[in-house]
Amino acid sequence: MQFHRTVEHLEIWSASADYFSFVITHDNPAGPGFHGRFGYVASWRPLHQSRGAIKIGGSPFKTFADAEDACNAMLINLTGLMPRM
């Protein structure tokens, strides 16, 4: 998956593949943006359903690369369980 920045002034990246949407945000307990534990939070949801996102286990991650790897692993897990159409 190729993540791209979705909001210019916030640290939010998104990508989609195989009927799933993934988002990575950078949380910081102080300062602008998302407040939470310091690090990169990864989440996913079905692409064409109006459902809330599900946080990927291990979040927050220390690096963007770690969060991206977790998203790719989750995609492999999800597509392995999903029958092909």
N, C-alpha and C positions, 0 to 999 in steps of 0.2 A: 504494500500500500504506500501511496505517496501522500504524506500529510502536507497541508498548506495552511497558512495563517488566515483565519477567517475574519478577525476584527483587528483593525489597524492599531489601536491603542491598548489592547488587552492581549495577554499571552494565551490565545486560544488557537488550537490547530485542529483540523478535521480531515477525515478521509472516509471513503466508503468503498466497499467491495462485497460481492456475493450476498446482496440483500441485507447488509449490515452497515451501520454508521458508527464511526469511532471518533471520540473527541479527547484531546489532551489539553488540560489547563495547567497553568502554573499558579499554585497557591502560596500565599505568604501571609503570616499572621498579622503583619503590619504593612502599611503602605497601600497603594492603589491595587485594584484588581480583586481577585477572589481571596477571601480570607479563610484560612484553615491551616493545617500543619504545613510547614515549608516543604515544597517539592512539586513534582509533576503528577497530577491525578489523571488517570485514564478511565474512560467509560465507554460503553457500547449500548446500542439498541437496535432493534429491527428497523431497516431503512424505511419501509412504507407503512409503518404503524404508528399511531399516536400513543406511544407508551413512554414512560419515563426511562431515563438512562440507568444502566446498572454499572456500578463502580467495579473496576477490575481489581481483584485481590492483589495485595502488595502495594497499592497506592497509599500514600504518595511515594513516588520513586525519586531517587537522588538526581537522575539525569533524564533529559528528554529521550535519549537513546534507549534507556531502560524502559521507559513508558511505551515507546514505539515497539520495542521487542515484545512487551506484554500484550499489546494490541494485536500484533501479528500472531502470537501464540494463541490468543483467544479466537482469532479468526479461523485458524486451523482447527481448533477444538469445535467451534460452532459449525463449520462446514462439514466436518466429519460426522456430525450428528444429524445434519439436515439432508433429506433426500434430494437428489438432483431432479430438476424439472425439465 
